[in-house]
Amino acid sequence: MEDIIKKNGMIKKWLGEHHFFNIIDSSDSYFIRADGYKNRMVIAIKGEQEINEKEILEFAARNHRQAWIADIKNDEEIEWINL
């Protein structure tokens, strides 16, 4: 769990640096919603739990958001996967 909290913090920092706002994470820290000036995102953080891409896409469609998976490669690199 400590690992996912660290990853969550890295993504929140990246979102803030790229002018996203209304950044809200889920209770288990595996998902983040964020609004930008031109887009709205739902982000699943790749970690120990399996990611159900279909469920994420359905949530994103219902809430008019883009769906992304964030894969943290190291302390400085985030690989973004668009669903």
C-alpha positions in Angstrom: 0.0 0.0 0.0 2.9 2.4 0.7 4.1 1.9 -2.9 0.7 3.0 -4.4 0.5 6.1 -2.1 4.0 7.1 -3.4 2.9 6.6 -7.0 -0.4 8.5 -6.4 1.6 11.4 -5.0 3.9 11.4 -8.1 0.9 11.6 -10.4 -0.8 14.3 -8.4 2.4 16.3 -8.6 2.6 15.8 -12.4 -1.1 16.9 -12.7 -0.5 20.0 -10.7 2.6 20.9 -12.8 0.5 20.5 -15.9 -2.3 22.8 -14.7 -4.9 20.2 -13.8 -7.4 21.0 -11.0 -10.2 19.3 -9.0 -7.8 16.4 -8.5 -9.6 13.7 -6.5 -8.3 10.2 -5.7 -10.2 7.1 -4.7 -10.2 5.7 -1.2 -7.8 3.0 -2.1 -5.5 5.5 -4.0 -5.5 3.4 -7.3 -7.7 5.9 -9.2 -7.5 9.7 -9.7 -10.0 12.1 -11.4 -8.7 15.4 -12.7 -9.9 18.3 -14.7 -7.9 20.3 -17.2 -8.8 23.3 -19.2 -9.4 21.3 -22.3 -10.0 17.7 -21.0 -11.2 15.7 -18.1 -9.4 12.5 -17.1 -9.8 9.4 -15.0 -6.5 7.7 -14.3 -5.8 4.2 -13.1 -2.5 3.7 -11.4 -0.7 0.5 -12.4 0.3 -1.4 -9.3 -0.2 -4.8 -7.7 -3.9 -4.9 -8.4 -5.2 -6.0 -11.9 -6.7 -3.2 -13.8 -10.2 -3.8 -15.3 -9.9 -1.7 -18.5 -13.6 -2.3 -19.5 -14.8 -1.0 -16.2 -12.6 2.1 -16.4 -13.8 2.8 -20.0 -17.4 2.5 -18.9 -16.8 4.9 -16.0 -15.0 7.4 -18.2 -17.8 7.3 -20.8 -20.5 7.9 -18.2 -18.6 10.8 -16.8 -17.4 12.3 -20.1 -13.7 11.7 -19.3 -10.7 10.4 -21.0 -9.4 7.1 -19.6 -5.7 6.6 -18.9 -3.4 4.2 -17.2 -0.3 5.6 -15.5 2.6 3.2 -15.2 5.4 4.5 -13.0 8.7 3.4 -14.4 11.0 5.1 -11.8 11.0 8.1 -9.5 10.9 10.5 -12.4 9.2 8.7 -15.4 5.5 8.1 -15.9 4.4 6.1 -18.9 0.9 7.2 -20.0 -1.4 4.6 -21.7 -4.5 5.9 -23.3 -7.5 3.5 -23.3 
